Every structure is written in structure tokens, then in C-alpha cells.
Amino acid sequence: MKHVLITGGSRGIGAAAVRAFALAGYRVTFFYEKHHEQAHEVAAETGADAILCDVTDAAAVKQAIGSIAPVDVLVNNAGVAHYGLISEISEAEWEHLFSVNVGGIYRCVNAVLPAMLRAHSGCILNVASMWGQVGASCEAAYSASKGAVIALTKALAQELGPSGIRVNCVSPGVILTDMTACVGEDALSALAEQTPLGRNGTPEDVAAALLYLAEADYVTGQILPVNGGFVV
């Protein structure tokens, strides 16, 4: 049974991924930071192991990953957003956003990598955003961080491919999660109308793409859009 570790697994895309991988027969461990009740509910529902771990804390990440079975599939999903003009984001907010969205991937990858290298096998999946591909007004920091995730995915695929490790990325569009809860209904409706498939996405849409990439043995270095055709 393959073991998957999913960061940010207590809600949204992460929780949907926990459910999808558990249903597909994987052993599932997930990290969460704040939402204890939701994490315990997801764990009880799926049989997954929930671990409290802040991905901005290198020592905590190393300790947590050292305490579990070797990871076959790492899903780097933990992320935060920031809405507002570039002139309004503080340096502390900018640094925290990058520490979670990019630094979290760096820390988790480095922690799982020794076992993957020994096994000459492994799969790393990152969650980016279509705004990392095309940018979004009033989301400069978020767009920049997700653009970094895309570049990191491509670079790691080339670096780790000779060691039998695949690295891919999903690039979600407008997904109906807590992260988009601050967006007004009119704006969400307008975004759905701009989407060729005529709707906004669900966490389950993204989870299905992650599961596909986890099992696509000859796919690496790819950015899989999950945006209903919003960006083509």
C-alpha cells in the first residue's frame, strides 16, 4: 500500500485529496495547522492520520516526517492567499505568504527526499494556481508565489527524474473553498460565466487531478490546469 502525505489536509482541496486518496486505497497522512475539529473529522471519516504541523517550521516538518512511514507520494497543498494592492501588503505578510506557499514545499521535499532517493522512486505533487501562470490584479504576492511553485516543479522534475522521482503540479482556477469565501456572489457568478465550462471548480475536481498525476507513471514536469478552460 502506497503512503501519501498531504499538507493542508483539514479542509478544502486538501481534505478532498485526503478523501480521494483514501478511497483509492492509499495509506494517508495529512498535516494541518489550525483547524483541529475539521482535521479530526476528516481523519475519522477516512481513516487517515492527522498530524499538527506548521510547514513554515523546518524542525517541526523534519520531526513529523521522521515519525511516519516513508512517503511514496507527497502532495504539497498547504497555502495562504492575500488580497490587496501591492502597496498595502506588509513585508511580514509577504514573507509569511512565501514561507508557506514556497518554503513549505522546500521543507517538505527535503524531508521526504532521502527515503525517495534510497528507493529510487517517488512522486511529488504541488498545488499552484492559474494566477501563477497569468497573474492577477490585487493578488501580486499570491501570483508571484504560485509562479515560483510552477518554476520549482519544472526544475525539480529535471533534477530528480534521473533518480526515478516524478514531480508535477496542478494549477487550479476558481475553486469554491474557504479561500474564495471572501469573494462576493456576483463576482463568483461573473467568473463562472467567463469559464468555458460554465461553472467554478470544486475541491473534488482538483483532488481527481492530483490522483491522476500520482498514478501517471510516465508524466513528469507538467503543469495540469484545473480551471474549466478559464486559462487556455
MIROLUM-765611 format. One record per residue (C-alpha): residue number from 1; residue in one letter; x, y, z. Coordinates in pm, 1 decimal, padded with zeros to 6 digits, m for minus. Example, Ala and Ser with C-alpha at 12.3 -4.5 7.8 and 13.67 -1.06 7.14 Angstrom:
// residues 2
1 | a | 01230.0 | m00450.0 | 00780.0
2 | s | 01367.0 | m00106.0 | 00714.0
END
This chain:
// residues 232
1 | m | 00000.0 | 00000.0 | 00000.0
2 | k | 00145.7 | 00335.6 | m00104.7
3 | h | 00173.6 | 00608.4 | 00155.5
4 | v | 00068.2 | 00962.5 | 00065.7
5 | l | 00139.2 | 01272.4 | 00275.8
6 | i | m00087.7 | 01570.9 | 00209.9
7 | t | m00016.5 | 01911.2 | 00361.3
8 | g | m00307.4 | 02137.7 | 00450.0
9 | g | m00540.9 | 01839.9 | 00464.5
10 | s | m00808.6 | 01953.9 | 00706.6
11 | r | m01030.6 | 02141.6 | 00460.4
12 | g | m01081.1 | 02249.5 | 00100.5
13 | i | m00863.9 | 02092.3 | m00166.2
14 | g | m00653.0 | 01914.8 | 00093.9
15 | a | m00948.7 | 01743.1 | 00260.4
16 | a | m01086.9 | 01641.0 | m00079.4
17 | a | m00746.8 | 01494.0 | m00164.2
18 | v | m00739.4 | 01301.2 | 00164.9
19 | r | m01076.9 | 01150.9 | 00077.8
20 | a | m00980.9 | 01072.4 | m00283.6
21 | f | m00653.1 | 00900.8 | m00196.7
22 | a | m00807.5 | 00706.7 | 00091.7
23 | l | m01086.4 | 00584.6 | m00137.0
24 | a | m00824.5 | 00479.3 | m00393.4
25 | g | m00657.8 | 00255.2 | m00134.6
26 | y | m00364.8 | 00469.0 | m00024.8
27 | r | m00240.2 | 00493.9 | 00329.7
28 | v | m00296.1 | 00863.4 | 00404.0
29 | t | m00125.8 | 01101.3 | 00644.2
30 | f | m00204.0 | 01470.1 | 00641.6
31 | f | m00068.3 | 01782.3 | 00806.8
32 | y | m00284.2 | 02060.1 | 00941.0
33 | e | m00205.7 | 02375.2 | 01134.9
34 | k | m00512.9 | 02534.8 | 01293.9
35 | h | m00840.6 | 02359.1 | 01224.9
36 | h | m00834.3 | 02083.8 | 01487.0
37 | e | m01201.9 | 01991.2 | 01476.9
38 | q | m01213.1 | 01970.0 | 01098.1
39 | a | m00889.5 | 01770.3 | 01091.7
40 | h | m01023.9 | 01516.6 | 01338.2
41 | e | m01348.5 | 01487.1 | 01140.8
42 | v | m01158.5 | 01418.7 | 00816.7
43 | a | m00935.3 | 01166.7 | 00993.1
44 | a | m01232.6 | 00985.3 | 01146.2
45 | e | m01415.1 | 00977.3 | 00814.4
46 | t | m01123.0 | 00846.9 | 00607.3
47 | g | m00900.5 | 00656.6 | 00847.8
48 | a | m00616.2 | 00895.4 | 00769.3
49 | d | m00360.1 | 01002.4 | 01028.2
50 | a | m00374.1 | 01374.2 | 01112.8
51 | i | m00058.5 | 01548.1 | 01234.9
52 | l | m00041.7 | 01901.8 | 01366.4
53 | c | 00249.5 | 02058.3 | 01176.0
54 | d | 00329.7 | 02410.5 | 01060.9
55 | v | 00510.9 | 02386.4 | 00727.3
56 | t | 00694.0 | 02713.9 | 00798.7
57 | d | 00874.9 | 02540.6 | 01087.6
58 | a | 01164.3 | 02337.7 | 00947.2
59 | a | 01228.8 | 02147.7 | 01270.5
60 | a | 00860.6 | 02055.3 | 01305.9
61 | v | 00843.0 | 01933.5 | 00946.2
62 | k | 01156.4 | 01722.3 | 00985.5
63 | q | 01032.7 | 01572.5 | 01312.3
64 | a | 00684.1 | 01497.9 | 01178.9
65 | i | 00806.9 | 01330.9 | 00861.6
66 | g | 01068.0 | 01139.2 | 01058.4
67 | s | 00792.1 | 00993.7 | 01275.2
68 | i | 00588.7 | 00839.8 | 00992.5
69 | a | 00642.8 | 00566.2 | 00736.8
70 | p | 00842.1 | 00656.2 | 00423.3
71 | v | 00636.4 | 00872.3 | 00190.9
72 | d | 00570.0 | 00747.4 | m00162.4
73 | v | 00360.1 | 01048.2 | m00271.2
74 | l | 00394.6 | 01399.4 | m00131.0
75 | v | 00113.1 | 01644.9 | m00203.0
76 | n | 00221.3 | 02000.0 | m00122.1
77 | n | m00116.3 | 02166.7 | m00081.2
78 | a | m00076.1 | 02396.9 | 00220.9
79 | g | m00116.2 | 02757.2 | 00109.8
80 | v | m00234.3 | 03102.7 | 00205.0
81 | a | m00363.7 | 03392.9 | m00002.1
82 | h | m00352.8 | 03770.1 | 00017.9
83 | y | m00594.5 | 04010.0 | m00148.6
84 | g | m00499.5 | 04374.8 | m00187.5
85 | l | m00279.2 | 04621.2 | m00367.4
86 | i | 00095.0 | 04553.7 | m00370.0
87 | s | 00138.6 | 04883.2 | m00183.1
88 | e | m00079.0 | 04754.2 | 00100.2
89 | i | 00090.2 | 04424.3 | 00178.3
90 | s | 00341.0 | 04445.8 | 00462.1
91 | e | 00684.1 | 04290.9 | 00442.1
92 | a | 00584.4 | 04047.4 | 00717.3
93 | e | 00274.7 | 03939.4 | 00522.7
94 | w | 00480.1 | 03896.7 | 00204.3
95 | e | 00741.1 | 03686.5 | 00381.2
96 | h | 00480.5 | 03469.7 | 00554.9
97 | l | 00298.9 | 03403.1 | 00228.0
98 | f | 00618.6 | 03290.0 | 00058.9
99 | s | 00724.2 | 03090.8 | 00364.7
100 | v | 00403.1 | 02887.8 | 00342.7
101 | n | 00344.0 | 02867.4 | m00032.1
102 | v | 00702.9 | 02812.6 | m00145.2
103 | g | 00907.9 | 02749.8 | 00165.9
104 | g | 00665.5 | 02482.2 | 00282.5
105 | i | 00731.1 | 02286.3 | m00034.9
106 | y | 01107.6 | 02325.4 | 00008.0
107 | r | 01094.5 | 02196.7 | 00366.8
108 | c | 00865.5 | 01901.7 | 00296.1
109 | v | 01053.1 | 01795.8 | m00017.5
110 | n | 01385.9 | 01798.6 | 00164.7
111 | a | 01238.2 | 01592.4 | 00447.7
112 | v | 01091.6 | 01317.2 | 00226.4
113 | l | 01370.3 | 01313.8 | m00030.3
114 | p | 01627.6 | 01087.7 | 00143.2
115 | a | 01384.2 | 00794.2 | 00153.9
116 | m | 01270.8 | 00855.0 | m00204.0
117 | l | 01630.7 | 00865.3 | m00324.1
118 | r | 01707.2 | 00537.7 | m00146.0
119 | a | 01400.9 | 00378.5 | m00305.8
120 | h | 01479.5 | 00534.1 | m00645.6
121 | s | 01108.8 | 00606.3 | m00658.2
122 | g | 00861.8 | 00871.6 | m00552.6
123 | c | 00609.1 | 01129.7 | m00660.9
124 | i | 00590.9 | 01495.0 | m00559.8
125 | l | 00277.9 | 01692.7 | m00643.4
126 | n | 00249.7 | 02066.9 | m00592.9
127 | v | m00063.8 | 02282.0 | m00589.2
128 | a | m00013.1 | 02610.5 | m00773.7
129 | s | m00278.7 | 02837.8 | m00926.9
130 | m | m00374.5 | 02973.3 | m01266.3
131 | w | m00278.5 | 03314.0 | m01125.4
132 | g | 00076.5 | 03183.4 | m01108.0
133 | q | 00054.6 | 03138.3 | m01485.2
134 | v | m00107.9 | 03466.1 | m01585.2
135 | g | m00105.5 | 03689.7 | m01275.6
136 | a | m00399.6 | 03860.5 | m01108.1
137 | s | m00454.3 | 04223.0 | m01017.1
138 | c | m00464.6 | 04274.8 | m00639.3
139 | e | m00307.5 | 03931.7 | m00591.9
140 | a | 00051.7 | 04013.6 | m00682.1
141 | a | 00209.2 | 03833.9 | m00386.5
142 | y | m00007.5 | 03524.9 | m00427.8
143 | s | 00051.7 | 03517.7 | m00803.9
144 | a | 00426.4 | 03553.3 | m00754.5
145 | s | 00438.2 | 03271.5 | m00500.7
146 | k | 00239.6 | 03035.4 | m00722.8
147 | g | 00456.4 | 03127.2 | m01021.3
148 | a | 00750.9 | 03019.6 | m00808.4
149 | v | 00576.3 | 02688.6 | m00736.7
150 | i | 00538.8 | 02626.9 | m01110.2
151 | a | 00904.9 | 02705.2 | m01179.3
152 | l | 01014.1 | 02489.0 | m00885.4
153 | t | 00805.8 | 02199.1 | m01017.2
154 | k | 00973.2 | 02212.0 | m01357.6
155 | a | 01321.6 | 02242.3 | m01210.2
156 | l | 01274.3 | 01956.2 | m00963.4
157 | a | 01133.3 | 01730.6 | m01234.2
158 | q | 01457.9 | 01769.5 | m01425.8
159 | e | 01675.4 | 01736.6 | m01117.1
160 | l | 01501.7 | 01432.6 | m00967.5
161 | g | 01391.0 | 01246.7 | m01280.5
162 | p | 01718.8 | 01051.7 | m01310.4
163 | s | 01656.2 | 00927.3 | m00955.0
164 | g | 01317.0 | 00785.4 | m01051.0
165 | i | 01120.1 | 01062.7 | m00879.6
166 | r | 00838.6 | 01236.1 | m01066.4
167 | v | 00738.1 | 01596.9 | m00994.3
168 | n | 00418.6 | 01752.7 | m01127.2
169 | c | 00183.3 | 02035.4 | m01044.6
170 | v | m00186.5 | 02114.7 | m01062.1
171 | s | m00287.1 | 02471.1 | m01142.3
172 | p | m00641.6 | 02527.8 | m01015.4
173 | g | m00868.8 | 02802.9 | m01135.6
174 | v | m01153.6 | 02947.1 | m00930.3
175 | i | m01224.8 | 02673.8 | m00676.4
176 | l | m01507.1 | 02706.7 | m00424.4
177 | t | m01320.0 | 02679.1 | m00094.4
178 | d | m01270.1 | 02889.8 | 00217.3
179 | m | m01003.2 | 03080.3 | 00024.1
180 | t | m01265.6 | 03215.9 | m00215.7
181 | a | m01527.7 | 03270.7 | 00055.1
182 | c | m01435.7 | 03639.3 | 00070.1
183 | v | m01526.6 | 03682.6 | m00297.3
184 | g | m01880.1 | 03813.5 | m00348.0
185 | e | m02151.1 | 03605.5 | m00512.7
186 | d | m02175.1 | 03846.7 | m00806.3
187 | a | m01801.7 | 03820.9 | m00869.6
188 | l | m01809.5 | 03441.3 | m00845.7
189 | s | m02100.8 | 03429.6 | m01089.2
190 | a | m01911.6 | 03653.5 | m01331.0
191 | l | m01605.7 | 03427.1 | m01307.1
192 | a | m01821.1 | 03122.6 | m01377.9
193 | e | m01965.5 | 03295.2 | m01683.9
194 | q | m01612.0 | 03362.6 | m01811.6
195 | t | m01527.3 | 02992.6 | m01776.0
196 | p | m01593.4 | 02785.3 | m02089.6
197 | l | m01740.8 | 02501.1 | m01884.1
198 | g | m01980.5 | 02749.1 | m01726.4
199 | r | m01903.8 | 02687.7 | m01359.1
200 | n | m01643.3 | 02737.1 | m01092.1
201 | g | m01447.5 | 02438.2 | m00970.3
202 | t | m01479.7 | 02220.4 | m00662.4
203 | p | m01211.6 | 02073.7 | m00435.6
204 | e | m01305.5 | 01733.5 | m00575.3
205 | d | m01212.1 | 01849.7 | m00926.4
206 | v | m00859.3 | 01924.7 | m00806.3
207 | a | m00833.2 | 01608.3 | m00597.5
208 | a | m00916.1 | 01397.8 | m00904.9
209 | a | m00634.2 | 01565.9 | m01096.7
210 | l | m00389.1 | 01502.7 | m00812.3
211 | l | m00485.0 | 01135.5 | m00801.3
212 | y | m00436.8 | 01107.2 | m01176.6
213 | l | m00088.1 | 01257.2 | m01155.5
214 | a | 00002.7 | 01031.3 | m00863.7
215 | e | m00065.2 | 00728.3 | m01081.4
216 | a | 00059.2 | 00854.8 | m01419.2
217 | d | 00397.4 | 00683.2 | m01418.9
218 | y | 00530.9 | 00843.0 | m01738.5
219 | v | 00428.7 | 01200.7 | m01662.5
220 | t | 00668.4 | 01446.1 | m01501.3
221 | g | 00745.8 | 01816.7 | m01514.3
222 | q | 00388.9 | 01901.5 | m01613.9
223 | i | 00153.0 | 02176.1 | m01503.3
224 | l | m00201.9 | 02038.7 | m01521.5
225 | p | m00462.2 | 02316.3 | m01544.4
226 | v | m00780.6 | 02252.0 | m01349.6
227 | n | m00968.2 | 02566.3 | m01441.6
228 | g | m01261.6 | 02471.6 | m01665.8
229 | g | m01088.4 | 02636.2 | m01962.2
230 | f | m01057.2 | 02980.5 | m01795.6
231 | v | m00689.2 | 02989.1 | m01898.0
232 | v | m00601.1 | 02803.4 | m02217.3
END
